[in-house]
Amino acid sequence: MTRKLFGTDGIRGLANVEPMTAATALRVGMAAGKMFMRGNHRHRVVIGKDTRLSGYMLEPAMAAGFTAMGMDVVLVGPMPTPAVAMLTRSLRADIGVMISASHNLYSDNGIKLFGPDGYKLSDDMEAEIESLIDGNFDGELAGSAELGRAKRLDDAEGRYIEFVKNTFPRGMRLDGLRIAIDCANGAAYKVAPTALWELGAEVIPLGVDPNGFNINKGCGSTSTALMQNAVRTHGADLGIALDGDADRVLIADEMGELLDGDQLMAMVAESWHRADRLRGGGIVATVMSNMGLEHYLGGLGLDLIRTQVGDRYVVEYMRREDFNIGGEQSGHIILNDYNTTGDGLIAALEVLAVLIRGDKPASEAGRKFTPLPQLLENVRFNGATPMENDKVKLVIQQGEARLGRDGRLLIRKSGTEPLIRVMAEGADEGLIQEIVADIVDAMENCA
């Protein structure tokens, strides 16, 4: 079955415009409820959200869909995506829902679904839900006495904070460390600073004043200057930037210089490898990860396995082949010894644990390799995909020939936005700039 509503990370779009309307959210809840009503037990769904205004519209719509099918709803309010995954397992729920558009601005929203095991649903399961959305629910709705009930879980924040703290090495503390953390005015604005403070850190909180409109706006992991400047201004030992739903993280060293997801994975992978904790003989990343990471891991005798873009595909490979570290250059870090999805706060704590054990500053310990020059440009399109144009195809072929074996070219359609992502990587920075410019120009002028 094919999927039309679901992209690489659930359903996403402009709020109050199809498919991100209350009407569609209602039917997604009904369809998912129908699919996960299995057995005679009292069924339960956990629903979390981030801080964007449209969450007030989508949350009750989804709750109505589930209760109409006879499923009880547990509302946890603004909570990180990984917290919803954890709570779905912890509360023995049949399904988990996160209402968020991740790193996008407030005007967008999205729906992510988790199975009872806390993992995101497979492509096939999402396609099955899509096939049910437009169907007829007559005769399948719960009877008047079997309707579900909705209630709020008052201690959701505390449960997640304790869960996160328990991933930190026993006996290790953050005492004496000054940490700037930017919560992107998003879902982690309460839990992330609290967890760090309870572990002993002096916390400089940023992006912790959500108003429904400012999520990811000039802050967070997609706009790290705020966090980097705070590190320099306050003399912090480390800076942490989460995105709107806190499933990704980027870190700045004590100089305010940024460490991306590739460097963070390299740090943790080397540490776990030396401690004989690393499973799978390497890590799992996507086609976007830098070739420098691949070369560095090779020097340790480890493999870099690449999947298509999307943390769900990284997780699927990790589960199938028994790897315990994976992620994306953008900051999705999956440590499945701890959680079933990317968890920005847990990943940041693991990096801090590596630094404390090594007794080295992040500027020294956090740069495991020199990245090859890599350039990514986005081309917005309406209607036909520029990649299908013959002139564009020719320019791409020419670019691949010019790069040869010393680099690589990756052209792909975004799974969440109407964008074509054009990425080139190689030893010659000037050459990759020329190649990307030629391809972008061809795409923008192919109409």
SVG drawing of the C-alpha trace seen along z (x, -y; Angstrom):
<svg xmlns="http://www.w3.org/2000/svg" viewBox="-25 -38 68 48">
<polyline fill="none" stroke="black" stroke-width="0.4" points="0.0,0.0 1.2,-3.5 1.2,-6.5 -0.1,-9.9 -0.6,-11.6 2.4,-10.2 5.9,-11.4 9.3,-10.4 8.2,-11.7 4.4,-11.2 1.9,-13.6 2.9,-17.3 1.6,-20.5 0.3,-24.0 -2.0,-24.2 -5.7,-24.3 -5.1,-23.5 -5.5,-19.9 -4.3,-17.5 -3.5,-19.4 -7.1,-20.2 -9.3,-19.1 -11.5,-17.1 -8.5,-15.0 -7.0,-14.7 -10.4,-13.3 -10.4,-10.6 -6.7,-9.8 -7.6,-9.1 -10.6,-7.0 -8.5,-5.0 -5.6,-4.5 -8.0,-3.5 -9.7,-1.0 -6.4,0.5 -5.1,0.8 -8.3,2.0 -7.0,5.6 -8.4,7.9 -10.9,7.3 -8.8,5.2 -9.5,1.5 -7.5,-0.2 -5.4,-3.3 -3.7,-6.0 -1.1,-8.5 -1.3,-12.0 1.5,-14.6 2.1,-17.8 4.6,-20.6 3.8,-24.3 2.5,-25.6 -0.9,-27.3 -2.6,-24.7 -2.0,-22.0 -5.0,-23.3 -7.1,-22.4 -5.5,-19.1 -5.3,-17.5 -9.0,-17.5 -9.8,-16.4 -7.6,-13.4 -8.9,-12.6 -12.4,-12.7 -11.5,-10.2 -10.0,-7.7 -12.7,-8.0 -15.3,-7.5 -13.7,-4.1 -13.8,-3.2 -10.2,-4.0 -9.3,-5.8 -7.0,-8.9 -4.2,-10.0 -3.2,-13.6 0.3,-14.6 0.4,-18.1 3.6,-19.7 6.2,-16.9 9.2,-15.8 8.5,-13.3 10.8,-10.7 8.8,-11.2 5.7,-10.2 7.5,-7.1 8.6,-6.2 5.2,-6.9 3.5,-4.7 5.6,-1.8 5.5,-2.7 1.7,-3.1 1.1,0.0 -0.7,-2.0 -1.8,-0.5 -0.7,-3.5 1.1,-6.9 0.6,-10.2 2.9,-13.2 1.4,-16.4 4.3,-18.3 6.0,-19.6 9.4,-19.1 11.9,-21.8 9.4,-23.7 7.9,-27.1 4.6,-27.5 2.5,-27.8 3.1,-24.0 2.0,-21.1 2.2,-17.3 1.1,-13.9 3.6,-11.1 2.3,-7.7 4.0,-5.1 3.1,-1.5 2.7,0.1 6.5,0.9 7.3,-2.8 8.6,-2.6 7.3,-4.7 5.0,-2.8 6.3,-1.2 5.5,-2.4 3.1,0.5 1.2,-0.3 0.9,-4.0 -0.4,-3.0 -3.0,-0.8 -4.2,-3.7 -4.4,-5.8 -6.6,-3.2 -9.0,-3.4 -9.2,-7.2 -11.6,-7.6 -13.6,-4.5 -17.0,-4.2 -16.9,-3.8 -20.7,-3.0 -21.2,0.0 -17.6,-0.2 -18.0,-3.2 -18.2,-2.4 -21.6,-2.2 -22.9,-4.9 -21.7,-2.9 -18.4,-1.9 -17.1,-5.4 -13.5,-6.1 -12.6,-8.7 -9.9,-11.3 -7.8,-12.4 -4.6,-14.3 -1.5,-12.7 -0.4,-15.1 3.0,-13.6 4.1,-13.1 7.0,-15.6 8.3,-14.0 8.2,-10.5 10.2,-11.6 12.7,-13.6 13.5,-10.6 13.7,-8.3 16.3,-10.6 18.3,-11.0 18.4,-7.2 20.3,-6.9 23.2,-9.0 26.0,-6.8 25.3,-5.9 27.4,-8.1 28.3,-10.6 27.2,-14.2 27.2,-17.5 28.4,-19.5 30.6,-22.4 29.5,-22.5 27.8,-25.5 25.5,-24.5 23.5,-26.7 20.4,-24.9 18.1,-26.2 14.8,-24.5 13.5,-26.2 10.4,-27.5 9.2,-23.9 8.2,-20.7 11.2,-20.4 11.0,-23.9 10.3,-22.6 11.8,-19.1 15.3,-19.7 16.5,-22.5 15.1,-20.7 16.8,-17.4 20.2,-19.2 19.7,-21.2 18.8,-18.1 21.9,-16.4 24.0,-19.2 24.6,-21.6 24.4,-25.4 21.8,-25.9 21.5,-28.9 18.0,-28.4 17.2,-29.7 14.0,-29.3 11.9,-28.5 9.1,-31.1 6.7,-29.6 3.7,-31.7 2.2,-29.5 4.0,-31.4 7.7,-31.4 8.6,-27.7 11.9,-27.3 11.9,-31.0 15.5,-32.3 16.4,-29.5 16.8,-25.8 18.8,-23.3 17.9,-25.0 19.1,-28.4 22.0,-27.8 23.5,-31.3 21.5,-32.2 22.9,-29.2 26.5,-29.7 26.5,-33.3 25.2,-32.4 28.1,-29.9 30.6,-32.7 28.8,-35.4 28.4,-33.2 31.6,-31.2 29.7,-28.0 31.4,-24.6 28.8,-23.4 25.8,-24.5 22.9,-22.3 20.3,-23.2 17.1,-21.1 14.5,-21.4 10.8,-22.0 9.9,-18.4 13.4,-17.7 14.1,-14.6 17.3,-16.1 20.2,-18.0 23.3,-20.0 26.0,-20.9 28.5,-23.8 31.9,-23.4 33.2,-25.8 34.4,-28.2 30.8,-28.3 31.8,-26.3 29.2,-23.9 29.4,-20.1 26.9,-18.4 25.3,-15.0 28.1,-13.2 30.7,-14.4 28.4,-13.5 27.9,-10.0 31.7,-9.6 32.3,-10.6 29.8,-8.2 30.6,-5.4 34.4,-5.5 33.6,-5.6 31.2,-2.7 33.6,-0.8 36.4,-1.1 34.1,-0.1 32.9,3.0 29.4,1.6 29.0,1.0 26.8,3.5 26.7,4.2 30.4,3.4 29.7,-0.3 26.8,-2.8 23.9,-3.4 23.5,-6.8 21.9,-8.2 23.2,-9.2 23.6,-12.7 26.4,-11.9 29.9,-13.2 32.5,-10.9 34.9,-12.1 32.8,-10.2 33.0,-7.1 36.8,-7.4 37.2,-8.0 35.1,-4.9 37.0,-2.8 40.2,-3.8 38.7,-2.2 37.7,0.9 34.1,-0.1 31.5,-0.4 29.2,-3.2 25.9,-1.8 23.9,-4.3 20.1,-4.4 17.8,-6.7 17.1,-10.0 14.7,-9.8 15.4,-8.6 12.7,-6.0 14.8,-4.2 17.9,-4.4 15.9,-2.9 14.5,-0.1 17.9,1.0 19.3,0.8 16.5,3.0 16.9,5.5 20.7,5.8 21.2,5.2 23.0,1.9 22.7,-0.4 24.0,-3.7 22.6,-5.5 21.4,-8.9 21.5,-11.8 23.9,-14.7 21.1,-17.0 21.1,-15.8 18.8,-12.9 20.8,-10.6 19.3,-7.2 20.8,-5.3 18.4,-2.4 19.9,-1.0 17.8,-3.8 15.0,-4.8 13.2,-3.8 13.6,-7.1 15.9,-10.1 16.1,-11.7 18.0,-15.1 18.3,-15.3 19.5,-11.7 22.0,-12.1 23.3,-15.4 23.8,-13.6 25.7,-10.8 28.0,-13.3 28.5,-14.9 29.3,-11.5 32.0,-11.0 33.5,-14.4 33.5,-13.8 35.1,-10.4 37.8,-11.7 38.4,-14.9 38.8,-16.9 36.9,-20.0 34.5,-19.6 36.7,-21.6 39.3,-18.8 37.2,-15.7 34.3,-16.7 36.2,-16.9 37.0,-13.4 37.5,-14.0 37.9,-16.8 34.7,-16.9 35.0,-16.9 33.6,-20.0 29.9,-19.5 27.3,-21.9 23.5,-21.5 21.0,-23.8 17.2,-23.6 15.2,-24.3 11.5,-25.0 9.1,-23.8 5.4,-23.9 3.9,-21.2 6.2,-18.9 9.4,-17.8 12.4,-19.5 14.4,-16.2 12.3,-14.8 13.4,-17.5 15.8,-16.3 18.1,-19.4 18.3,-19.0 19.2,-15.3 22.0,-16.2 23.5,-18.8 23.3,-16.2 25.1,-13.6 27.8,-16.2 28.2,-17.0 28.7,-13.4 31.3,-13.0 33.3,-16.1 33.3,-14.7 34.4,-11.3 35.5,-9.0 36.7,-11.8 33.2,-12.9 29.5,-12.2 26.3,-14.0 23.0,-13.4 19.7,-14.8 16.5,-14.0 13.0,-15.2 12.2,-16.2 9.7,-14.0 8.2,-16.8 8.3,-19.9 8.0,-20.8 11.8,-21.0 14.5,-19.3 17.7,-19.0 20.9,-19.2 24.0,-18.0 27.5,-17.7 30.6,-16.5 34.2,-16.2 37.8,-17.3 37.6,-20.4 35.3,-22.9 35.4,-25.2 34.3,-22.4 31.4,-21.3 30.2,-25.0 30.2,-25.1 28.4,-21.8 25.6,-22.7 25.2,-26.1 24.8,-24.6 22.2,-22.1 20.2,-24.7 20.3,-27.1 19.1,-24.3 16.2,-23.4 15.1,-27.0 15.0,-27.6 13.7,-24.4 10.0,-25.5"/>
</svg>
